[in-house]
Amino acid sequence: MTPQKLQDALRKELEEEFQKYLFKNCKGERVAIRVFGQFLPKENDKRMELKEEKSEEDLLMLLPEEDLPEEYRECYPFIQVILYEQVSDLESAIQHVSFFIGVHDNDLKNEGIREVLNIMEIIRQRFFQDRRVGRRFFVAPNTKFIALPEDNDTYPYFHGTVDMYFQFCPARKKEDLQYGIEKDRISARLY
């Protein structure tokens, strides 16, 4: 599946790009950022019970740090590579991708958003200086870099989102090529 290959390639690129940077985790240690796919990992049943009661966003917004399950805190710092809408025809496809960023900073100056903004800038520079991702994917032409830092007070957790679009050639069916089937636009939305 090509969107999955794009997600895997983006994860690999970001892991390589962020190897040289360290950010604080929930224990105050400087560690490499973790890069996840569509969802954060589900570590154990206790987290699943909380998840059933509240969405991940609710957990981030409502629960104080000590109430968050330890497994959830262990995800910080992180980037999630989230696939959304894809529009394609027989010649090309454009995939909407969001990079959801989460950092932890318990400094009382409450400036963890600065770390989020730094991560957003690193992502922007990486994909606008070299628009290629792996061997098959490119930042889509006319893509605008949309960075949305979280404006809610979620201290000591800080978040932001970067939205981008990537282009690739979708896999073609052998019979489509053989019989010259007319171009149909296909739209798919992932949640």
Summary of the structure (lengths in Angstrom):
residues: 191
radius of gyration: 18.6
end to end distance: 16.2
largest distance: 65.7
contacts: 528
relative contact order: 0.19
helix: 34%
strand: 28%
